Amino acid sequence: MDRLDAMRLFVRVVERGSFSAVAQEAGVGQSAVSKQIAVLEAHLGVQLLRRTSGA
């Protein structure tokens, strides 16, 4: 997955408000979405999303 795909995933996570919802619509695991966002954050040198347990 390239950076543009990771950016698209990021936008979808913001729109949907959920890593798991985006993972389900993309047909991948939640960890795959989270990892791609983490790689994008590392590349940019910023934290884009605050992760919580949802509880």
Contacts in CASP RR format, 6 or more apart in sequence:
PFRMAT RR
TARGET T0000
AUTHOR 0000-0000-0000
METHOD contacts of the structure
MODEL  1
MDRLDAMRLFVRVVERGSFSAVAQEAGVGQSAVSKQIAVLEAHLGVQLLR
RTSGA
1 36 0 8 1.000
3 40 0 8 1.000
3 43 0 8 1.000
5 36 0 8 1.000
6 36 0 8 1.000
6 37 0 8 1.000
6 39 0 8 1.000
6 40 0 8 1.000
7 40 0 8 1.000
9 22 0 8 1.000
9 26 0 8 1.000
9 33 0 8 1.000
9 36 0 8 1.000
9 37 0 8 1.000
10 37 0 8 1.000
10 40 0 8 1.000
10 48 0 8 1.000
10 49 0 8 1.000
12 22 0 8 1.000
12 25 0 8 1.000
12 26 0 8 1.000
13 19 0 8 1.000
13 22 0 8 1.000
13 33 0 8 1.000
13 37 0 8 1.000
13 49 0 8 1.000
14 49 0 8 1.000
16 22 0 8 1.000
16 25 0 8 1.000
19 30 0 8 1.000
19 33 0 8 1.000
19 34 0 8 1.000
19 37 0 8 1.000
20 30 0 8 1.000
22 33 0 8 1.000
23 29 0 8 1.000
23 30 0 8 1.000
23 32 0 8 1.000
23 33 0 8 1.000
26 33 0 8 1.000
34 51 0 8 1.000
37 48 0 8 1.000
37 49 0 8 1.000
40 48 0 8 1.000
41 47 0 8 1.000
41 48 0 8 1.000
41 49 0 8 1.000
END
